[in-house]
Amino acid sequence: MLIRKLLLVAALGCTALMASAHEYTAGDLFVHHPWARATAPGAKNGGVFLLVKNKGNQPDQLIGAQTDVAEQAGLHEMKMDNGVMKMGPVPAVEVPAKGEVELKPGSYHVMLVNLKAPLKAGDKFPLTLTFKRAGQVKVEVKVEAMGAKAEEMHQHPQ
């Protein structure tokens, strides 16, 4: 009887761990913890961040994103250009073979344009990522606090 209880507790613990892991796969790609920062009331735009790990021998590209929480979702990059921070759209984000790419504040991200409602901490919303080789993967984006940092979200899983 005790063994059954222990097995049940272990199984429930594993299920809870898997549910909180917030991870997805698409072919050889592993998508870890898609997240967004909460937005201020009236904010028109937001960003989605995530880690993509490629376990395959071929590179891939993130080429698009779709969601119902904004009029448009697109790939963007922030970078320094002659001492000035600039942001703009990019056609794709490279995911190297046997490598990874992190979409994070101040770098690559999925830009949400014309949000239909503010993003509130604790909420979740669906997002479909499109990869050139791996195809589409549906993920759930968790909305974190306004000041959330990528270092807290992506622990670079194995």
N, C-alpha and C positions, 0 to 999 in steps of 0.2 A: 504494500500500500504506500509506504514512504517513497519507494522508487518511482511509482506512478506519479505521485505529487511532484517529485523533483523533476521528472521528465516534462510534466505539464508546465511547470514554472520555467524551465529552460526553453521550451518551445515558445511560450508566450514572450519571453525575453528576447529571443531571436527575431520573432515577428515584429516586436516593438522596435528593435534595433534596425531592422530592414526598413520599416516605415519611416523612421526618423533620418535614415541615411540620405534620402532625397537624391537618388542617383538613377541614371537612365543609360541604356545602351542603344546604339544604332550601328549595326555591322561591327566593325573593329573599334568603334568610338565609344568612349565612356564619358557621359556628361554628368558633372558633379555640381550639386547644389545651385540651381538657377535661382537668383535672387534679385530684388530691386530695393532701392531705398524708398522709404515713405516720402511723399511729396507734400509741399505746403498747399493749403487750400488755394484754389485758383491757378495752380501751376499747370501749364499746358503740356509739358514734356517730362519724360522720365527715362531711366535707363535700366537695362537688365544686364546682369553680370553672371558669369559661370566659368567653370573650368572644363575644357575638353581635352581628353587624353586619347591618343591614337595608339592602339596596341598592334596595329597592322604594319605590313611592310610597304604599303602604298600611302602617299600623302593624300589628304582630303582637303576640302574647302567648305567652310560655312558660307553659304551663298544667299541666305535669306531667312526671314522670320515673319510670322503672322500671329496676331492676337486680336481679340474682340475688345480689349480695354482701351484701345487707341485707334484713331483713324488710320494710322500707318505705323509700321515697324520696319526699321532698316538698320543696316550695319554701319557703324560710325567708328571713327578713330579720333582720339585727342592726342596731339603731339606738340612739342615745342618747335617753333619755326622762327629762327633768328631772335630768340629770346621771348617770343610771344606764343602763348598757348592758343592753338587753333583746333577747331573740330570740324569734321566734314564726313560725308558719306564715303564708303569704300565698297567696291563691288563684291569683295570676298575677304574672308579671313582664313589664312593658311593654317592647316593643322598638319604638322610634319609627321612623316612615318616614324613610329617608335618615339614620338615626342608629344608635346602638349602645348596648348595655347590657353592663356587665361584672359577672359574678358573681364575688365575691372575698371573702377573709376580712374580717370586720367589716361586711359588707353583705349583699346577696342571695347565696344559695347553694342548692345542692341538698343537703338534709340526708339523710344515710344513717342510719337508725334501726335499732338492734339488728343490728350487723354480725355476719356469720356467722364471720368470721375477721379478725384485724388486717390493716390495709392496710400493705403493706411497700414501701418505696422500691424502684423499679425494676419493680414489678409493673404489670400493666394489667388492666382489666376492662371489660366492655360496659355501656353505659348507653343507654337509649332516651329521647330528649327528645321531648315532645309540644308542638307549637305550634298555636295556634288556627287560623291560616290555612295555614301551610306544612305542617302535619301532623307525622308522626313522622320522626325522623332517628336512626339508630343511630350511636353514637360509641364510641370506645375511650378510656377514662380512663386517663391515665398517673399512677401514684403517685410523687410527688416526696418529698423529704426533709421531716422534721417542720417545719423552720423555713422552708420555701419561701415566697417572697413573690410576690404577683400581678405586681408590677412586672417580675420576672424572667421571668414566663411569657407575658404579653400585651404584645407590642410594638406593638399597634394596627396590624395589617396594613392595607394599602390595599385 
